[in-house]
Amino acid sequence: MERQGEWGGNATLLAAANAYGRTLHIVSAPEPGSTYYTEVAPDSQADGGDDVWLAYLDGNHYRATRLLD
């Protein structure tokens, strides 16, 4: 996850949540008409800052997102 083109799985997501002290929210649409949501919480939350929202695309790629106002 440090460089473009690198990726990881659930252990990497938990490590990132812990490193940044942020909750990760992951959303996807695995097939038309369905949605999936999960949350990865850090062991301890850092003060201030926003949670991180990610889209899980095509079963193999994560992309940073933002909430629409």
C-alpha positions in Angstrom: 0.0 0.0 0.0 3.0 2.3 0.2 3.4 2.6 -3.5 1.1 2.7 -6.5 0.3 -0.8 -7.8 0.6 -2.5 -4.4 -2.3 -3.9 -2.5 -3.1 -6.0 0.5 -5.9 -7.9 2.2 -7.7 -7.7 5.5 -4.6 -7.8 7.6 -3.2 -4.8 5.7 -6.5 -2.9 6.2 -6.3 -3.6 10.0 -2.7 -2.5 10.0 -3.6 0.7 8.2 -6.5 1.4 10.6 -4.1 0.9 13.6 -1.2 2.9 12.1 -3.5 5.9 11.4 -5.8 5.5 14.3 -8.8 5.8 12.0 -11.8 3.6 11.3 -12.0 2.3 7.7 -15.4 2.0 6.1 -15.4 -0.3 3.0 -18.3 -0.3 0.5 -18.8 -2.3 -2.6 -21.4 -3.6 -5.0 -20.3 -7.2 -5.8 -23.1 -7.7 -8.3 -25.8 -5.4 -9.8 -28.4 -4.5 -7.3 -26.5 -5.6 -4.2 -24.3 -3.7 -1.8 -21.8 -4.6 0.9 -20.5 -2.6 3.8 -17.9 -3.4 6.5 -16.0 -1.5 9.0 -12.4 -2.0 10.2 -11.8 -0.3 13.6 -8.4 0.4 15.0 -7.4 -0.8 18.5 -7.3 2.8 19.6 -8.8 5.9 17.8 -6.6 8.9 17.2 -7.9 12.3 18.3 -9.4 14.5 15.6 -9.4 13.6 11.9 -12.0 11.9 9.7 -12.7 8.2 9.2 -11.4 6.8 5.9 -13.9 5.6 3.3 -12.8 3.0 0.7 -14.6 1.4 -2.3 -13.7 -2.2 -3.0 -13.8 -2.5 -6.8 -14.1 -5.7 -8.9 -13.0 -7.9 -6.0 -9.4 -6.9 -6.2 -8.8 -3.1 -5.9 -9.4 -0.5 -3.2 -10.0 3.2 -4.0 -10.3 6.1 -1.6 -13.7 7.9 -1.7 -15.5 10.7 0.1 -19.1 11.1 1.3 -21.3 13.3 -0.8 -22.8 16.3 0.9 
